[in-house]
């Protein structure tokens, strides 16, 4: 076999944790363990039937299979603009201030590749989504983590950050409602964040895929006065519309920012399948009853997860939102990794260790709500029956 050295940009970029862990779980399943996976946040519910019907009807047409515009279908962009106006109170020009994405995750990479040179820095939340750091590194930039702590409601200490050397910082990644902690943003924090960005000339990159899940008041950072000057926002249909595998997201921001990102993105793909875009437009037109029905399911599941965490002697904030529950581990475990493995090998249930989101998450675990109630009940029964001694102090 030829020996081929990988590019230096991959140095320090490991395999995504879940990719590695799923192989381990697969091996246990082959041994007959039948692991219940409460780790990954991939919605198990389908999209609305009208969305699927639109895809089927449009895909059957003979003239929809060609390459599409790099900027996306005007129908989809208009639906995205209307969605922002309806639910967030944000007026966006569908022709210039919205860019459809093949899932918002690609947008993280596009933004980093568009703005970061070697030596540039980007502020990354700790705990936070690991892809922020990976994308910064792959783009040649340097991730600089800012720690989030429970005592500050999982919001960054902007006053402390302001006293550090920010001269090389071009981007700051923020994500509210926050994953993994489920923290809802405060209006006061958002106002201070915009002021901080303007003072330090930092582009705030807000990742906003969880705002509709168990959250009574969806909020966009772009709704804050002055935000369009210093903010770009990623959003997604993966969670709010149960369309994770469809890979449909969006970037919203000022025309200059959208044009700059298109310069990179247009060299990476040739647009999305038109029927998928038209079905996504249909999904964005769904009313409040759709979101209520989705959240009714997640609310019942969250109640069961709270009971499961009580059984594990883990503590949590019952007011958190999103499709996960973040919980502090009991004192008998050194970290979430140890507790996760104890549950995996002791009860055949996988729960995500908080440390994969940064060392500030080491004392926590995260449970996904993307499993049906019967699976959550079975997981509880397994945990109750095993001899792990969860409630030993």
VENZIFEN-V307348 format. One record per pair of residues at least 6 apart in sequence whose C-alpha atoms are under 6 Angstrom apart, sorted by the first residue. I is the first residue (numbers start at 0). J is the second residue. D is the distance in whole Angstrom. If there is no record, write none. Layout:
i->[I | I]
j->[J | J]
d->[D | D]
This chain:
i->[8 | 34 | 34 | 35 | 36 | 37 | 37 | 37 | 37 | 38 | 38 | 38 | 38 | 40 | 40 | 42 | 42 | 43 | 45 | 46 | 46 | 50 | 50 | 50 | 53 | 54 | 54 | 54 | 57 | 58 | 67 | 68 | 69 | 69 | 70 | 71 | 75 | 75 | 76 | 77 | 78 | 80 | 80 | 83 | 84 | 87 | 87 | 89 | 95 | 96 | 96 | 96 | 96 | 97 | 97 | 98 | 98 | 99 | 99 | 100 | 100 | 100 | 101 | 101 | 101 | 102 | 102 | 102 | 103 | 103 | 108 | 111 | 111 | 112 | 113 | 115 | 116 | 116 | 117 | 117 | 118 | 119 | 119 | 120 | 120 | 120 | 120 | 120 | 121 | 121 | 121 | 121 | 121 | 121 | 122 | 122 | 122 | 123 | 123 | 123 | 124 | 124 | 125 | 125 | 125 | 125 | 125 | 125 | 126 | 126 | 126 | 126 | 127 | 128 | 129 | 132 | 147 | 147 | 147 | 169 | 170 | 170 | 170 | 171 | 171 | 172 | 173 | 174 | 174 | 175 | 176 | 176 | 176 | 176 | 180 | 181 | 181 | 181 | 182 | 202 | 202 | 203 | 204 | 204 | 204 | 205 | 206 | 206 | 207 | 207 | 208 | 208 | 209 | 210 | 211 | 211 | 212 | 213 | 213 | 213 | 214 | 227 | 231 | 231 | 232 | 232 | 233 | 233 | 234 | 234 | 235 | 236 | 236 | 236 | 237 | 300 | 307 | 311 | 312 | 313 | 313 | 313 | 313 | 314 | 314 | 315 | 322 | 323 | 323 | 323 | 324 | 324 | 325 | 325 | 326 | 326 | 327 | 327 | 328 | 328 | 331 | 332 | 334 | 334 | 335 | 335 | 335 | 335 | 335 | 335 | 336 | 339 | 339 | 342 | 343 | 346 | 346 | 346 | 350 | 351 | 351 | 352 | 353 | 353 | 353 | 353 | 354 | 354]
j->[137 | 347 | 348 | 348 | 349 | 349 | 350 | 366 | 367 | 350 | 351 | 366 | 367 | 367 | 369 | 241 | 369 | 369 | 241 | 240 | 241 | 278 | 281 | 282 | 278 | 274 | 275 | 278 | 274 | 274 | 270 | 270 | 265 | 270 | 98 | 99 | 276 | 280 | 93 | 93 | 280 | 91 | 93 | 89 | 90 | 218 | 219 | 222 | 254 | 251 | 252 | 253 | 254 | 250 | 251 | 249 | 250 | 248 | 249 | 247 | 248 | 249 | 246 | 247 | 248 | 246 | 247 | 248 | 235 | 248 | 134 | 135 | 138 | 138 | 260 | 140 | 139 | 140 | 139 | 140 | 140 | 140 | 167 | 140 | 141 | 142 | 167 | 168 | 142 | 143 | 168 | 169 | 170 | 171 | 143 | 144 | 171 | 143 | 144 | 172 | 144 | 145 | 144 | 145 | 146 | 147 | 357 | 359 | 356 | 357 | 359 | 360 | 356 | 356 | 356 | 142 | 153 | 154 | 155 | 201 | 201 | 202 | 203 | 203 | 204 | 204 | 205 | 205 | 206 | 184 | 182 | 183 | 209 | 210 | 325 | 319 | 320 | 321 | 319 | 229 | 230 | 230 | 230 | 231 | 232 | 232 | 232 | 233 | 233 | 234 | 234 | 235 | 321 | 217 | 217 | 239 | 321 | 294 | 320 | 321 | 320 | 253 | 251 | 252 | 250 | 251 | 249 | 250 | 248 | 249 | 248 | 242 | 247 | 248 | 243 | 372 | 379 | 389 | 390 | 326 | 327 | 328 | 329 | 326 | 327 | 326 | 368 | 366 | 367 | 368 | 365 | 366 | 364 | 365 | 363 | 364 | 362 | 363 | 362 | 363 | 392 | 338 | 361 | 362 | 352 | 353 | 361 | 362 | 363 | 364 | 352 | 350 | 352 | 348 | 349 | 381 | 382 | 385 | 366 | 364 | 365 | 364 | 360 | 361 | 363 | 364 | 360 | 361]
d->[5 | 5 | 5 | 5 | 5 | 6 | 5 | 6 | 5 | 5 | 5 | 6 | 5 | 6 | 6 | 6 | 5 | 6 | 6 | 6 | 5 | 5 | 6 | 6 | 5 | 5 | 6 | 5 | 5 | 5 | 5 | 6 | 6 | 5 | 6 | 6 | 6 | 5 | 5 | 5 | 5 | 6 | 6 | 5 | 5 | 6 | 6 | 6 | 5 | 6 | 5 | 5 | 5 | 6 | 5 | 6 | 5 | 6 | 4 | 6 | 5 | 5 | 5 | 5 | 6 | 4 | 4 | 4 | 6 | 5 | 5 | 6 | 6 | 5 | 6 | 6 | 6 | 6 | 5 | 5 | 6 | 5 | 5 | 6 | 5 | 6 | 5 | 4 | 5 | 6 | 5 | 6 | 5 | 5 | 5 | 6 | 4 | 6 | 5 | 5 | 6 | 5 | 6 | 6 | 5 | 6 | 5 | 6 | 5 | 5 | 5 | 5 | 5 | 6 | 6 | 6 | 5 | 6 | 6 | 5 | 5 | 5 | 6 | 5 | 6 | 5 | 5 | 6 | 5 | 6 | 5 | 5 | 6 | 6 | 5 | 5 | 5 | 6 | 6 | 5 | 6 | 5 | 6 | 5 | 6 | 5 | 6 | 5 | 6 | 5 | 5 | 5 | 5 | 5 | 6 | 6 | 5 | 6 | 5 | 6 | 6 | 6 | 6 | 5 | 6 | 5 | 6 | 5 | 6 | 5 | 4 | 6 | 6 | 6 | 4 | 6 | 5 | 5 | 5 | 6 | 5 | 5 | 6 | 5 | 5 | 5 | 5 | 5 | 4 | 6 | 6 | 5 | 6 | 5 | 5 | 5 | 6 | 4 | 6 | 5 | 6 | 6 | 5 | 5 | 4 | 6 | 6 | 6 | 5 | 5 | 5 | 6 | 6 | 6 | 5 | 5 | 5 | 6 | 6 | 6 | 5 | 5 | 5 | 5 | 5 | 5 | 5 | 4]
